[in-house]
Amino acid sequence: MTFFRNPSKEPLWKEEFSVLASDERYVTRRQFTKFLTLASLGMFVGNLWILLRSRFARARQFSSVKIAQVGEIPVRGVKLFTYPTPQDHCIMVRTGDDEYVAYSQKCTHLSCAVYYSAENDRLECPCHRGFFSIKDGSVLQGPPPRPLPQVTLVRDGSKLLATGVKGT
Ligand code: FES
């Protein structure tokens, strides 16, 4: 059995194997560079999309919607409403004689509906015991990562209007 056609030349297997080791490394490097270029392009497009989306969200205009009559609910009473779309559930609490606050009812942890606990004077999420301040919607306890988005309320005569949402 012979492994050499001509003992003075290259071994037979080298003649049959057409890709040189140095070329193989070159091809691999080229593929890796192509992969890096495509990955970088993908990340650039993704970041651009996030930037444009956040700019668009900031520029979003909210309409002014009447949500209640002044004095319609008692002090420490609650009214549920939707704003700015019918899918966005919100909660308004009358915290004083002439004080009202409103927040998104969707917990910032896993989107359970929060409710007002008059006993503890805070908003509570029953799913994982996340508690929010009634004053500003900040997280008091539990896993929620962010404050509740606050609905801006404006009094217009005897009407309470929702005019925007802060912290979305
Ligand atoms: S969903 Fe509200 S604390 Fe988890």
Boltz pocket constraint, residues with backbone or C-beta under 6 A from the ligand:
constraints:
  - pocket:
      binder: B
      contacts: [[A, 107], [A, 108], [A, 109], [A, 110], [A, 111], [A, 112], [A, 125], [A, 126], [A, 127], [A, 128], [A, 129], [A, 130], [A, 142], [A, 143], [A, 144]]
      max_distance: 6.0
